[in-house]
Amino acid sequence: MIDFKNIHIGNLIKQRADEMQVNMTRICNFFKYNVEQIEKMYQSEAVSTKELLQWSKLLEYDFFRLFTQHLILYYPRNAPKKTKKSTLSLPNFRKNIYTKEIVDYILELINSGEMTKQQITDQYKIPKSTLHRWIEKYK
C-alpha cells in the first residue's frame, strides 16, 4: 500500500525496477549514469522532473500520478479563484478524478477500520454518494 501523504519516490522507483527485473546495466546506459548515481536516486526522497520522466518511460509507470493523487487527497478544497480564460497559459485539468489506486486506498481505510465513512468524507471531501457507489461497486 502506497502512503500518498509521504511519498518517497526513490523507494518507489527501486520497487518498480525490482518488480520489472530491469538490469542495472540497462538503467545506467539509459540514464548515462554510473551505479552509484542510480543508487543515490533510489535513496533520494526527491528527483528532478526530467529524471522522473525518464524513470516513467523506462519503467512504463506514471510516477507523476503519485503526486497528483497526493494533491487530490491532501490539497485544501477551497473555492478556486476566478481568472479570465484568456489569461491562463497552462492547461486546466479536472481535479476530482479518482483513479483505481485512490479508490482502493480509500476502501482499504474503511475496510481496515482505520477511518469511518464520515471521516473519509470530512477529511478528503469525497461526496457520500461517490463513497457509497464505490463500496457497492467494489464489494
C-alpha positions in Angstrom: 0.0 0.0 0.0 1.4 3.4 -1.0 1.4 6.2 1.5 0.1 9.1 -0.6 0.8 11.5 2.2 4.6 10.9 2.4 5.9 9.9 -1.0 9.5 8.6 -1.0 9.9 8.5 -4.8 13.3 6.8 -4.7 12.0 3.8 -2.8 9.0 3.5 -5.2 11.3 3.7 -8.3 13.5 1.0 -6.9 10.5 -1.1 -6.1 9.2 -0.8 -9.6 12.6 -1.5 -11.1 12.9 -4.7 -9.0 9.4 -5.8 -10.0 10.2 -5.3 -13.6 13.6 -7.0 -13.1 15.4 -4.3 -15.0 19.1 -4.9 -15.2 21.3 -2.2 -13.5 23.4 -2.1 -16.7 20.4 -1.2 -18.8 19.4 1.5 -16.2 22.9 3.0 -16.2 23.0 3.1 -20.0 19.6 4.6 -20.2 20.4 7.5 -17.9 24.1 7.6 -18.8 24.9 7.5 -15.0 27.0 5.1 -13.0 25.7 2.6 -10.4 26.5 5.0 -7.5 24.3 7.7 -9.0 21.4 5.3 -9.6 21.7 4.0 -6.0 21.7 7.6 -4.8 18.5 8.3 -6.7 16.9 5.1 -5.1 17.7 6.6 -1.7 16.5 10.1 -2.5 13.1 11.4 -1.4 13.0 13.6 -4.5 14.3 13.5 -8.1 14.2 16.1 -10.8 11.2 16.1 -13.1 13.4 15.3 -16.0 14.7 12.2 -14.2 11.2 11.3 -13.1 10.0 11.5 -16.7 12.9 9.2 -17.8 12.1 6.7 -15.0 8.4 6.8 -16.1 9.4 5.9 -19.6 11.9 3.2 -18.7 9.7 1.5 -16.1 6.5 2.1 -18.0 4.8 3.6 -15.0 3.4 7.2 -14.4 5.3 8.2 -11.3 3.8 11.7 -11.6 0.4 10.2 -10.9 1.5 9.6 -7.3 1.9 13.3 -6.7 -1.4 14.0 -8.4 -3.1 11.6 -6.0 -1.4 13.4 -3.1 -2.9 16.7 -4.4 -6.4 15.1 -4.7 -6.3 13.7 -1.2 -4.5 16.4 0.7 -4.8 19.8 -1.1 -7.4 22.1 0.7 -10.7 22.2 -1.1 -11.3 26.0 -1.1 -13.2 27.5 -4.0 -10.9 28.2 -6.9 -10.1 31.8 -7.6 -11.7 33.1 -10.7 -9.4 34.0 -13.5 -10.1 35.1 -17.0 -9.8 32.2 -19.5 -7.6 34.3 -21.8 -5.0 34.8 -19.0 -4.5 31.2 -18.4 -1.3 29.9 -20.0 -1.2 26.4 -18.5 -3.7 23.7 -19.3 -6.6 23.3 -16.8 -7.1 19.8 -15.5 -10.1 18.4 -13.7 -9.0 17.8 -10.1 -11.7 15.4 -8.9 -10.8 12.4 -11.0 -10.3 9.4 -8.7 -8.1 6.7 -10.0 -8.4 3.0 -9.1 -5.5 3.4 -6.7 -7.3 6.2 -4.8 -10.5 4.2 -4.7 -8.6 1.1 -3.4 -6.8 3.3 -0.8 -10.0 4.8 0.5 -11.8 1.5 0.6 -8.8 -0.1 2.4 -9.1 2.7 5.1 -12.7 1.8 5.6 -12.3 -2.0 5.5 -9.4 -1.9 7.9 -11.4 0.2 10.3 -8.7 2.9 10.2 -11.3 5.5 9.2 -15.1 5.7 9.1 -17.1 6.8 6.1 -17.8 10.1 7.8 -14.1 10.7 8.5 -13.3 10.0 4.8 -15.9 12.5 3.6 -14.8 15.1 6.1 -11.0 14.7 5.5 -10.9 14.0 1.8 -14.1 15.8 0.7 -15.3 12.8 -1.2 -19.1 13.1 -1.7 -21.1 10.5 0.3 -22.8 9.3 -2.8 -19.5 8.6 -4.5 -18.2 6.8 -1.5 -21.3 4.6 -1.3 -21.1 3.9 -5.0 -17.5 2.7 -4.6 -18.5 0.5 -1.7 -21.3 -1.1 -3.7 -19.2 -1.5 -6.8 -16.1 -2.9 -5.3 -17.5 -5.3 -2.6 
